[in-house]
Amino acid sequence: TQLLEQSPQFLSIQEGENLTVYCNSSSVFSSLQWYRQEPGEGPVLLVTVVTGGEVKKLKRLTFQFGDARKDSSLHITAAQPGDTGLYLCAGVRGSGYALNFGKGTSLLVTP
Amino acid sequence: EAGVAQSPRYKIIEKRQSVAFWCNPISGHATLYWYQQILGQGPKLLIQFQNNGVVDDSQLPKDRFSAERLKGVDSTLKIQPAKLEDSAVYLCASRKDRGITYEQYFGPGTRLTVT
């Protein structure tokens, strides 16, 4: 099993602050995805990164895939309470596109 | 377009009892996945179906877990007998297979508590 390590595990910040979440692996993935999960719901896809060094922006969220395709980061600018949730990175593996998930980063943004 | 449906949403059973979960994927999605998410962890793949065939069940504890997708549409995951460590959220996801598409759509999950 290819392990994905996420850090930090928990993050509590105030509205307006910036934050970065990291996802690291010793293995190379064909692509990597970031999901956000709210209590009582399934994960929802935010972005897929495929190319080493790729940077994608989704409003206030910036995702980066490492050059070696082993690590990724998620940066949130000016966090809002609506950003609260569990952020999961997942490496795509195999021809069936099954996902290896990290343990997640639980983010709490307070007003 | 309707999302992935799962039932029941919550289930409480005693250890050594059996339980079954049901999943109806998005219409037209050939691939279906079952994941187990233990509190404080990310989802872990249990089994993957392509239509009605099993693609990957390497992480399914086959002595107590079973799953089927007989007609290539909806699926059932069963645990018999349940253990305390089976307490988790069981997530079903589906994916469209046309073209290179990585997105999996997840259902809301079934929260299982084994006492």
Interface residues (C-beta under 8 A of the other chain):
Chain A: T1 L4 S31 Q33 G40 E41 G42 P43 V44 L45 T48 L88 A90 V92 G94 G96 Y97 A98 L99 N100 F101 G102 K103 G104
Chain B: V4 T31 Y33 G40 Q41 G42 P43 K44 L45 Q48 Q50 V55 D56 Q59 L91 A93 R95 Y102 E103 Q104 F106 G107 P108 G109
